[in-house]
Amino acid sequence: MIQICRDNPLSRSFRSSSRGLSRIDETPAGILLAYFTALGSIAADGDGKNSPYTKAQVKAMNQPGRQVEIVFKEAAKSVKNETKGQQIPWVSSSITGDFYFRDKLATPIKK
């Protein structure tokens, strides 16, 4: 996951039109790149301890039995809603198999 919250602090030009991180054109096999916001945009820092994206992603990742694609879609929807469309996370994936952050919870055996 790549967090881009602000312009390049090392830039010396105030007239620079470059914002955020440039596009990565190739995604190696089996990789998922998750940007906190769309390419060329800047993600919100948020009011609390974590950014809107971090809060949404942690919540989505902690739900058991959800495939990685669903986790990122749920987080993106939450961020878009919380920021009133100002921040839209972006994902590039070359994952071909199933991946889960958390497996489904095992059903307890009754005695």
C-alpha positions in Angstrom: 0.0 0.0 0.0 1.4 3.4 -0.9 0.3 6.4 1.0 0.5 9.8 -0.7 -0.8 12.5 1.6 0.9 15.6 0.3 3.0 17.0 -2.5 6.7 16.3 -2.6 8.2 18.3 0.4 11.6 18.3 -1.4 10.3 20.2 -4.4 11.8 23.7 -4.6 9.4 25.1 -7.1 6.0 26.5 -5.9 4.9 26.5 -9.5 5.3 22.7 -9.9 2.2 21.1 -11.4 3.4 17.7 -10.3 1.2 16.3 -7.5 1.3 12.9 -5.8 3.1 9.8 -7.1 3.6 9.1 -10.7 2.1 6.0 -12.3 3.7 2.6 -12.1 3.2 1.1 -15.6 4.1 -2.5 -14.8 2.8 -4.7 -12.0 4.9 -7.9 -11.6 2.9 -11.2 -11.4 1.3 -11.9 -8.1 1.4 -8.3 -6.8 -1.3 -5.9 -5.7 -0.5 -2.2 -5.5 -2.9 -0.2 -3.4 -2.8 3.6 -3.6 -4.5 5.6 -0.9 -5.9 7.8 -3.7 -6.1 8.1 -7.4 -3.0 8.7 -9.4 -2.0 12.4 -9.4 -4.2 13.1 -6.4 -3.3 13.6 -2.7 -4.8 11.6 0.1 -6.4 13.2 3.1 -4.5 13.1 6.4 -7.8 12.9 8.4 -8.7 14.4 11.7 -7.7 11.7 14.1 -4.8 9.3 14.6 -5.2 7.6 11.2 -6.1 8.8 7.7 -9.6 7.9 6.3 -7.9 5.2 4.2 -6.0 3.6 7.0 -9.2 3.5 9.2 -11.2 2.0 6.4 -8.5 -0.5 5.3 -7.9 -1.8 8.8 -11.7 -2.3 9.4 -12.1 -4.1 6.0 -9.0 -6.3 6.6 -10.2 -7.4 9.9 -13.4 -9.0 8.5 -12.8 -12.7 8.2 -13.4 -14.7 5.0 -13.2 -11.9 2.5 -11.0 -12.0 -0.6 -8.5 -9.3 -1.0 -10.4 -7.7 -3.9 -13.5 -7.3 -1.7 -11.4 -5.9 1.1 -10.0 -3.1 -1.1 -13.3 -2.4 -2.7 -15.0 -2.0 0.7 -12.2 0.3 1.9 -12.4 2.4 -1.2 -16.2 2.8 -0.9 -15.8 3.9 2.7 -13.1 6.4 1.9 -15.0 7.9 -1.0 -18.1 8.3 1.2 -16.1 9.8 4.1 -14.3 12.3 1.9 -17.4 13.1 -0.1 -15.7 11.9 -3.3 -12.6 14.0 -2.8 -10.4 10.8 -2.3 -10.9 7.7 -4.4 -8.4 4.9 -3.6 -6.9 3.1 -6.6 -5.7 -0.6 -7.0 -3.6 -2.3 -9.6 -3.5 -6.1 -9.2 -1.9 -9.1 -11.0 -3.1 -11.6 -8.4 -4.6 -14.6 -10.1 -5.3 -16.7 -7.0 -7.5 -16.3 -3.9 -5.9 -14.3 -1.1 -7.5 -13.6 2.3 -6.1 -11.4 5.1 -8.1 -13.5 7.6 -9.6 -16.9 7.0 -13.2 -17.6 7.9 -13.5 -18.3 11.6 -13.7 -22.0 12.5 -17.1 -23.1 13.8 -16.7 -24.2 17.5 -17.4 -27.8 18.3 -20.3 -28.3 20.7 -19.7 -30.8 23.5 
